[in-house]
Amino acid sequence: MTGKIYQNIPDSVGMNVFQADPAMADLLRIYLPPAILPTALAEAGRMGALVGDRLEELALRADQNPPVLHIRARNGAPDERIEKHPAYVALEDVAFGQFGLAAMSHRAGVFGIDAKLPPLVKYALVYLFVQAEFGLCCPLSMTDSLTRTLVKFGSKDLIDQYFTQLTSQNMDELFQGAMFMTEQMAGSDVGAIDTIARFEDGEWKLYGDKWFCSNPDAALAMVLARPEGGAAGTRGLTLFLLPRILPDGRKNDYRILRLKDKMGTRSMASGEIALEGATAYIVGDAGQGFKQMTDMINMSRLANGVRSAGMMRRAVNEAVFIATNRTAFGKRLIDLPLMRRQLAKMLVTAEQGRSMVFHTARVLEAADRGEAGMAKVLRIMTPLVKFRTCRDARKVAGDGMEVRGGCGYIEEWSDARVLRDAHLGSIWEGTSNIVALDVARAVRREDALTALESYMARLNGETEAVLGPQPAVTEAFKRAAGLLDAVANDPAREIETRQAASAVYNATSAAVMVWESAQQTALTNERATDRLTLAHGVLRHKLSQRDPLAAVQAGEDDDLLSLVHATMADAAIAKAAE
């Protein structure tokens, strides 16, 4: 596939999306250890080239050819299977096989590295991959998080039985994972789950229906069920591992009833499951299922944030390329004041998302090492990222579609697919209201805000050592944290929860961006001031009172507009270098 401009219609296909985005390499240099940085940069470059060419073509074909559920063979024999389009299968091979995205956090050997790779390597590559394909990222995340949950809570026998296949890069041996939790009467209200687990003939058997199951033909699924006679609510739930095929080769006793006809993620199957005495294995302690599955849910929430951030970057990339290469009224679009302002706001929001997911990956790594207080920091940053980044992606994707104009509404371009997919992030693993309330719960029950405040103070200290005091940023975070603390601890103010969570997300992202600028300055990076500029853009547009009837002050966004121009130049250079 070769990009070109024909009669004023720019086509970015063929662009290496990593090379077109030098800010990403700059960030990887401050977040990754020197020993693995060259490998990470090389693999990101390889993924970036695939995303802008082959993966884009495969993703378009997979989106246009959704999976098909077959119930019987042509002679009437039971033959339940999901037929996936060859384009989707090829995408699976890239993600699971060539790049080992579901394996690298759990075992050594991916890319020839003799140790498990830091979470950020995985998330950085997914951030690029999702710029072409979103649907497959769900099975990828489920497999990754199921493996983590199994290793964390499962018995040695279960781990020994399934770990190798869950982390295989051989597509003939790979076991993909899934999570079957949602029921018709139990969506966000997990405590209402009524799937029953009965101990029969020395085995646990599951009975019930699961209403929304993505990757329903996965080899393994984590399932929440209530042992017969168990307590009501979440305290009575137990976590089970459900194999598709039993060790003796028999198909397990559950059926895929139908596949969902979805607005987005059309490439990936989601369906309804009937559990009819299906054999399953307890994971962890009985009655602790919800607590144990929460770990899997939180990893999936972070993955949702990563995907949303990546889709925002795709929207920005496309808008950047179009504005640089399309003319109207005798000028390039980028030279039109309103377009420049629109692009500046898109860029600020997209870069917020990237900084937050990259930094949360850093916090995750520290928490997994057992670093004091970091588990609580992760506990609040994860729902913040899931809540705000996923909502922001919908707006940025819509603005990106608008920049392309009428072509953006045509399905043969990426914009419509990105917009459709972007809306799912705010639904999967908890809607916006549910996740915002979880932020408040983390504050009220687990003192997570105090941990975040301490961590931000630490980052501010590291920033000041290089850039000097940043009073506007520190004051913004102080005010946002104060609001969230007050709202979280006052039931009468629940209606303000989303406002408070958004404020803390915005203030935290500004502090993180300033810290990134300091780290880049210490490395004498020529673009170090870009993160500082973006941070002040967050303060100006998302944390400041503005009179909607007041005139825009002359030059107030000149710093952001200059950054947009630089971004445009980077994209244009990447395209010209083909």
VOGU-3710 file (C-alpha; in Angstrom, 3 decimals, decimal comma):
1> mtgkiyqnip> 0,000/0,000/0,000  1,355/3,399/-0,947  0,083/6,728/0,285  -0,461/9,662/-2,029  -2,372/12,877/-2,546  -4,859/12,824/-5,401  -6,887/15,900/-6,270  -6,473/17,382/-2,795  -7,376/14,139/-0,968  -4,420/13,131/1,254
11> dsvgmnvfqa> -3,904/9,479/2,158  -1,392/8,732/4,930  -1,227/4,999/4,279  2,361/3,795/4,379  3,393/6,226/7,104  5,484/4,769/9,902  3,363/5,992/12,833  6,248/5,635/15,269  8,636/7,705/13,171  5,917/10,305/12,662
21> dpamadllri> 5,647/10,669/16,430  9,109/11,517/17,850  7,559/12,410/21,210  6,977/8,710/21,777  10,647/7,823/21,406  11,504/10,720/23,720  9,162/9,329/26,379  10,457/5,783/26,061  13,975/7,096/26,720  12,939/8,390/30,148
31> ylppailpta> 10,641/5,527/31,114  12,672/2,479/30,063  16,003/1,213/31,410  18,984/1,658/29,060  19,546/-2,100/28,789  16,300/-2,734/26,906  15,778/0,695/25,312  17,436/-0,151/21,953  15,289/-3,265/21,589  12,129/-1,392/22,538
41> laeagrmgal> 12,845/1,403/20,054  13,609/-1,078/17,278  10,438/-3,082/17,889  8,374/0,102/18,112  9,760/1,129/14,744  8,889/-2,261/13,312  5,359/-2,066/14,716  4,978/1,542/13,507  5,784/0,503/9,947  3,303/-2,381/10,071
51> vgdrleelal> 0,528/-0,212/11,552  0,693/2,325/8,756  0,610/-0,275/6,015  -0,139/-4,005/6,352  -2,028/-3,867/9,661  -4,245/-1,038/8,439  -5,222/-3,121/5,416  -5,878/-6,208/7,561  -7,885/-4,218/10,122  -10,112/-2,741/7,422
61> radqnppvlh> -10,828/-6,175/5,949  -11,460/-7,738/9,363  -13,859/-4,932/10,279  -15,790/-5,507/7,057  -15,905/-9,289/7,569  -17,011/-10,024/11,142  -16,811/-13,512/12,665  -19,564/-16,037/12,022  -20,945/-18,582/14,504  -21,588/-22,082/13,113
71> irarngapde> -23,734/-24,386/15,242  -23,877/-27,544/13,148  -22,061/-29,278/10,372  -23,899/-29,554/7,063  -25,003/-33,090/7,970  -26,615/-31,814/11,157  -23,937/-32,988/13,558  -23,112/-30,588/16,428  -20,128/-28,533/15,288  -20,076/-25,304/17,252
81> riekhpayva> -17,276/-23,037/16,067  -16,567/-19,403/15,290  -15,225/-18,729/11,827  -12,775/-15,814/11,850  -11,792/-13,952/8,713  -8,235/-14,654/7,506  -7,383/-10,969/8,008  -8,236/-11,258/11,705  -6,196/-14,454/11,980  -3,257/-12,609/10,425
91> ledvafgqfg> -3,647/-9,839/13,010  -3,610/-12,465/15,765  -0,326/-13,793/14,423  1,264/-10,325/14,577  0,052/-9,491/18,097  0,332/-12,860/19,846  2,970/-14,496/17,686  5,460/-12,071/16,170  5,428/-9,546/19,014  4,442/-11,765/21,957
101> laamshragv> 2,284/-9,034/23,455  0,434/-11,444/25,754  3,632/-13,209/26,830  6,283/-10,560/27,499  5,017/-9,552/30,952  5,056/-13,158/32,182  8,163/-14,903/30,831  11,591/-14,273/29,422  12,553/-14,776/25,800  10,405/-12,288/23,872
111> fgidaklppl> 12,649/-10,368/21,429  15,532/-12,476/22,733  15,570/-10,675/26,102  16,507/-13,010/28,967  13,989/-11,536/31,417  10,361/-10,484/31,583  9,918/-7,077/29,956  8,611/-4,039/31,869  4,877/-3,366/31,448  5,574/-0,230/29,428
121> vkyalvylfv> 7,160/-2,176/26,566  3,914/-4,100/26,136  1,741/-1,028/26,530  3,861/1,036/24,136  3,544/-1,609/21,435  -0,199/-1,977/22,066  -0,450/1,829/21,892  0,904/1,549/18,356  -0,967/-1,630/17,362  -4,357/-0,203/18,339
131> qaefglccpl> -3,846/2,662/15,922  -4,677/0,067/13,284  -6,767/-2,566/15,093  -8,854/-2,235/18,262  -11,007/-5,383/18,357  -8,166/-7,877/18,765  -6,796/-5,855/21,677  -9,583/-7,274/23,853  -8,518/-10,950/23,512  -4,935/-9,771/23,834
141> smtdsltrtl> -5,662/-7,962/27,095  -7,834/-10,790/28,414  -5,119/-13,362/27,766  -2,508/-11,167/29,414  -4,631/-10,353/32,471  -5,965/-13,926/32,832  -2,378/-15,182/32,963  -1,516/-12,601/35,607  -4,566/-13,544/37,702  -3,868/-17,260/37,361
151> vkfgskdlid> -0,246/-16,855/38,421  -1,223/-14,588/41,307  -4,076/-16,652/42,759  -4,176/-20,067/41,074  -2,870/-23,376/42,352  0,494/-24,681/41,235  -1,230/-27,494/39,355  -3,357/-25,055/37,322  -0,382/-22,815/36,600  1,747/-25,765/35,530
161> qyftqltsqn> -1,044/-27,037/33,303  -1,802/-23,847/31,395  1,003/-21,276/31,743  3,098/-22,460/28,801  0,172/-22,360/26,394  -1,068/-18,998/27,650  2,341/-17,458/26,991  3,179/-19,249/23,755  4,059/-17,367/20,573  3,302/-20,465/18,514
171> mdelfqgamf> -0,193/-19,903/17,184  -0,859/-23,649/17,002  -0,148/-23,998/20,733  -1,459/-20,676/22,067  -4,361/-20,601/24,515  -6,256/-17,309/24,408  -8,100/-16,027/27,470  -11,458/-14,412/28,223  -13,516/-13,105/31,143  -17,161/-14,186/31,511
181> mteqmagsdv> -18,777/-11,999/34,139  -21,726/-9,965/32,823  -25,256/-11,346/33,175  -28,624/-9,919/32,206  -29,413/-8,999/35,794  -25,807/-8,288/36,720  -23,884/-5,804/34,621  -22,260/-3,169/36,782  -24,063/-4,705/39,774  -21,685/-7,663/40,068
191> gaidtiarfe> -23,206/-8,801/43,350  -26,384/-9,778/41,499  -24,629/-12,603/39,610  -26,723/-15,766/39,845  -24,569/-18,292/37,972  -24,418/-21,299/40,311  -21,451/-23,555/41,050  -22,254/-27,054/42,309  -19,759/-29,628/43,550  -20,748/-32,809/41,743
201> dgewklygdk> -18,811/-36,075/41,499  -15,644/-34,477/42,806  -15,745/-31,544/40,378  -17,169/-28,052/40,256  -19,917/-27,604/37,672  -21,237/-24,215/36,530  -24,878/-23,484/35,623  -26,198/-20,201/34,282  -26,057/-17,685/31,459  -23,429/-15,059/30,722
211> wfcsnpdaal> -24,753/-12,175/28,696  -21,729/-10,402/27,170  -18,658/-12,556/26,594  -15,949/-11,244/24,322  -13,704/-13,849/22,725  -16,310/-16,494/23,636  -14,425/-19,404/22,061  -11,265/-18,693/24,055  -9,449/-21,753/25,319  -9,710/-20,479/28,906
221> amvlarpegg> -12,013/-18,044/30,670  -12,192/-16,606/34,154  -15,770/-16,871/35,439  -17,490/-15,532/38,540  -20,081/-17,882/40,035  -21,823/-18,395/43,365  -21,300/-21,768/45,063  -24,660/-23,271/45,893  -25,842/-21,891/49,221  -23,263/-19,103/49,171
231> aagtrgltlf> -23,867/-15,663/50,628  -25,630/-12,975/48,639  -23,744/-10,098/47,059  -20,108/-10,024/46,021  -18,962/-11,793/49,204  -20,544/-15,038/48,039  -18,766/-15,150/44,673  -15,910/-17,463/43,772  -13,536/-17,261/40,830  -13,307/-20,238/38,469
241> llprilpdgr> -11,126/-21,134/35,497  -13,262/-22,507/32,664  -11,554/-24,515/29,892  -13,129/-24,743/26,465  -11,727/-28,228/25,951  -11,273/-30,561/28,913  -7,958/-32,333/29,516  -9,385/-35,583/28,099  -10,207/-33,834/24,803  -13,971/-33,471/25,328
251> kndyrilrlk> -15,660/-30,152/24,680  -16,820/-28,622/27,933  -20,533/-28,329/28,687  -21,288/-24,781/27,636  -22,680/-23,340/24,448  -22,238/-20,109/22,542  -25,837/-19,105/21,907  -25,263/-16,265/19,483  -22,824/-13,486/18,574  -23,559/-9,831/19,239
261> dkmgtrsmas> -24,103/-7,409/16,369  -21,992/-4,536/17,698  -21,499/-0,916/16,741  -17,719/-1,354/16,891  -15,084/-4,035/17,486  -16,707/-5,819/14,580  -13,605/-7,862/13,862  -13,765/-9,660/17,226  -16,489/-12,027/18,379  -18,630/-11,237/21,427
271> geialegata> -21,441/-13,559/22,377  -23,781/-15,097/24,922  -22,866/-18,235/26,855  -25,054/-20,936/28,378  -23,266/-22,884/31,120  -24,861/-26,325/31,337  -22,879/-28,117/33,997  -19,522/-26,936/32,665  -16,461/-28,233/34,497  -14,405/-25,471/36,119
281> yivgdagqgf> -11,554/-25,132/38,589  -11,480/-22,853/41,623  -8,917/-20,064/41,436  -7,782/-18,802/44,819  -9,964/-18,941/47,900  -13,687/-19,685/47,824  -15,779/-16,597/48,489  -12,945/-14,262/47,445  -13,760/-14,331/43,756  -14,752/-10,715/43,333
291> kqmtdminms> -11,635/-9,465/45,096  -9,454/-11,715/42,939  -11,202/-10,847/39,694  -10,792/-7,169/40,570  -7,092/-7,551/39,801  -7,978/-8,820/36,335  -10,554/-6,065/35,871  -8,052/-3,385/36,882  -5,486/-4,679/34,381  -8,186/-4,617/31,733
301> rlangvrsag> -9,127/-1,073/32,747  -5,539/0,061/32,319  -5,411/-1,703/28,966  -8,591/0,165/27,982  -6,837/3,410/28,822  -3,821/2,445/26,727  -6,057/1,610/23,787  -8,001/4,860/24,107  -4,783/6,856/24,244  -3,542/5,058/21,135
311> mmrravneav> -6,745/5,753/19,238  -6,480/9,428/20,166  -2,986/9,451/18,727  -4,278/7,834/15,523  -6,897/10,572/15,251  -4,247/13,241/15,811  -1,882/11,634/13,292  -4,563/11,618/10,630  -5,685/15,164/11,391  -2,066/16,316/11,373
321> fiatnrtafg> -1,409/14,746/7,994  -4,595/16,044/6,428  -4,142/19,586/7,716  -0,604/19,624/6,374  -1,439/18,272/2,941  -4,941/19,539/2,103  -5,705/23,063/0,931  -8,858/25,184/1,126  -9,489/28,826/0,303  -5,994/29,060/-1,105
331> krlidlplmr> -4,294/27,930/2,114  -3,229/24,764/3,861  -5,738/23,752/6,534  -3,013/24,148/9,143  -2,746/27,828/8,273  -6,404/28,452/9,140  -6,775/29,816/12,711  -9,779/27,734/13,763  -8,203/24,537/12,468  -4,989/25,276/14,315
341> rqlakmlvta> -6,895/25,791/17,557  -8,892/22,588/17,049  -5,731/20,611/16,450  -4,044/22,160/19,477  -6,855/21,003/21,761  -6,815/17,522/20,226  -3,077/17,306/20,778  -3,277/18,368/24,428  -5,932/15,767/25,212  -4,167/12,975/23,345
351> eqgrsmvfht> -0,846/13,713/25,023  -2,524/13,786/28,437  -3,745/10,263/27,776  -0,334/9,064/26,672  1,480/10,542/29,670  -1,051/9,066/32,076  -0,973/5,534/30,672  2,824/5,506/30,307  3,259/6,764/33,859  0,674/4,364/35,250
361> arvleaadrg> 2,692/1,551/33,676  5,674/2,857/35,661  3,585/2,812/38,837  2,371/-0,728/38,060  5,939/-1,946/37,763  6,848/-0,339/41,096  3,754/-1,796/42,776  4,566/-5,286/41,494  8,063/-4,898/42,965  6,441/-4,215/46,318
371> eagmakvlri> 7,567/-0,595/46,523  5,900/1,028/49,522  2,672/2,863/48,809  2,690/2,260/45,062  -0,138/-0,285/45,133  -2,397/2,452/46,513  -1,170/4,909/43,886  -1,985/2,313/41,234  -5,362/1,732/42,851  -6,454/5,305/42,142
381> mtplvkfrtc> -4,558/6,004/38,921  -6,057/2,991/37,143  -9,725/4,059/37,391  -8,717/7,684/36,717  -7,131/6,580/33,453  -10,047/4,302/32,554  -12,615/7,013/33,295  -11,104/10,037/31,654  -8,945/8,694/28,832  -11,771/6,555/27,473
391> rdarkvagdg> -14,200/9,482/27,512  -11,674/11,821/25,909  -11,068/9,361/23,080  -14,660/9,758/21,897  -14,250/13,529/21,522  -10,825/13,410/19,903  -11,920/10,681/17,473  -14,943/12,771/16,479  -12,819/15,866/15,949  -10,398/13,838/13,852
401> mevrggcgyi> -13,220/12,621/11,639  -14,324/16,222/11,160  -10,872/17,302/9,976  -11,087/14,828/7,103  -14,509/16,180/6,209  -16,945/14,054/4,226  -14,329/11,373/3,586  -14,081/10,871/7,341  -17,651/9,553/7,326  -16,797/6,932/4,708
411> eewsdarvlr> -15,993/3,472/6,013  -13,030/2,861/3,710  -11,091/5,412/5,771  -10,023/4,784/9,369  -12,001/7,588/11,017  -15,388/5,884/11,232  -13,865/2,681/12,609  -11,827/4,575/15,218  -14,889/6,570/16,291  -17,056/3,463/16,609
421> dahlgsiweg> -14,410/1,622/18,575  -13,594/4,605/20,795  -17,063/4,549/22,312  -16,607/1,068/23,743  -13,821/2,077/26,121  -16,332/3,955/28,279  -18,501/0,837/28,597  -16,132/-2,130/28,948  -15,019/-2,864/32,528  -17,366/-0,276/33,989
431> tsnivaldva> -19,206/2,725/32,595  -18,038/6,255/33,349  -20,310/6,596/36,377  -19,214/3,258/37,814  -15,518/3,962/37,355  -15,747/7,511/38,718  -17,476/6,098/41,802  -14,634/3,589/42,073  -12,201/6,502/42,209  -14,175/7,865/45,157
441> ravrredalt> -14,259/4,409/46,762  -10,473/4,171/46,520  -10,245/7,508/48,330  -12,802/6,675/51,005  -11,939/3,048/51,790  -8,274/2,647/50,893  -6,740/6,084/51,502  -5,485/6,031/47,917  -5,638/9,815/47,536  -3,163/10,277/50,367
451> alesymarln> -0,793/7,901/48,578  -1,254/9,810/45,320  -0,583/13,128/47,058  2,644/11,743/48,523  3,683/10,415/45,136  2,955/13,720/43,413  5,017/15,511/46,050  7,883/13,165/45,196  7,540/13,889/41,485  7,342/17,629/42,169
461> geteavlgpq> 10,575/17,417/44,138  12,310/15,691/41,224  10,889/18,308/38,857  11,988/21,266/40,959  15,539/19,931/41,133  15,774/20,462/37,357  13,217/23,115/36,361  12,672/24,966/39,624  9,283/25,391/41,352  6,097/24,906/39,342
471> pavteafkra> 3,540/26,669/41,549  0,687/26,640/39,031  0,887/22,870/38,669  1,251/22,122/42,371  -1,596/24,465/43,281  -3,886/22,925/40,651  -3,246/19,443/42,020  -3,784/20,612/45,604  -7,164/22,117/44,734  -8,243/19,090/42,681
481> aglldavand> -7,239/16,667/45,447  -9,114/18,757/47,994  -12,253/18,625/45,889  -12,050/14,860/45,417  -11,413/14,269/49,119  -14,455/16,332/50,080  -16,719/14,714/47,480  -15,611/11,147/48,192  -16,334/11,483/51,903  -19,717/13,198/51,649
491> pareietrqa> -22,595/11,058/50,283  -24,610/14,210/49,649  -22,017/15,285/47,039  -22,024/12,109/44,937  -23,328/14,123/41,989  -19,930/15,885/41,855  -17,908/12,666/41,601  -17,203/12,855/37,872  -16,232/16,501/38,137  -13,816/15,750/40,975
501> asavynatsa> -12,294/12,700/39,271  -11,801/14,688/36,059  -10,076/17,454/38,007  -7,627/15,042/39,645  -6,933/13,332/36,306  -6,211/16,661/34,640  -4,061/17,947/37,493  -2,143/14,678/37,754  -1,512/14,615/34,004  -0,141/18,171/34,150
511> avmvwesaqq> 2,206/17,220/37,007  3,355/14,114/35,141  4,002/16,104/31,950  6,096/18,644/33,854  8,042/15,777/35,443  8,586/14,299/31,950  9,889/17,668/30,779  12,358/17,713/33,671  13,548/14,195/32,874  14,005/15,083/29,213
521> taltneratd> 15,835/18,286/30,140  18,260/16,242/32,219  18,921/14,179/29,079  19,368/17,429/27,060  16,474/16,472/24,782  15,805/19,279/22,298  12,046/18,787/22,633  12,024/18,782/26,434  9,986/21,975/26,630  7,158/20,385/24,611
531> rltlahgvlr> 5,862/18,487/27,662  5,971/21,703/29,697  3,970/23,456/26,991  1,376/20,686/26,993  1,117/20,792/30,785  0,334/24,499/30,693  -2,196/23,792/27,954  -3,945/21,403/30,368  -3,969/24,070/33,080  -5,312/26,686/30,695
541> hklsqrdpla> -8,019/24,666/28,974  -9,093/22,144/31,605  -8,356/23,562/35,036  -9,010/27,290/34,703  -12,206/29,263/34,970  -13,181/30,772/31,625  -15,925/33,198/30,784  -17,654/31,671/27,743  -18,567/35,173/26,556  -15,104/36,689/26,971
551> avqagedddl> -12,813/37,301/24,016  -9,853/34,998/23,555  -6,760/36,847/24,633  -4,313/37,502/21,861  -1,486/34,998/21,840  -2,820/32,848/24,697  -2,340/29,627/22,740  0,712/30,616/20,695  2,823/28,045/22,537  0,415/25,229/21,679
561> lslvhatmad> 0,034/26,374/18,082  3,803/26,335/17,660  3,820/22,788/18,978  1,114/21,833/16,496  3,227/23,225/13,663  6,182/21,157/14,866  4,020/18,061/15,000  2,846/18,738/11,481  6,399/19,023/10,301  7,298/15,719/11,937
571> aaiakaae> 4,441/13,948/10,197  5,264/15,517/6,871  8,921/14,538/7,173  7,987/10,954/8,038  5,784/10,789/4,964  8,350/12,416/2,667  10,996/9,900/3,754  9,145/6,911/2,243
//
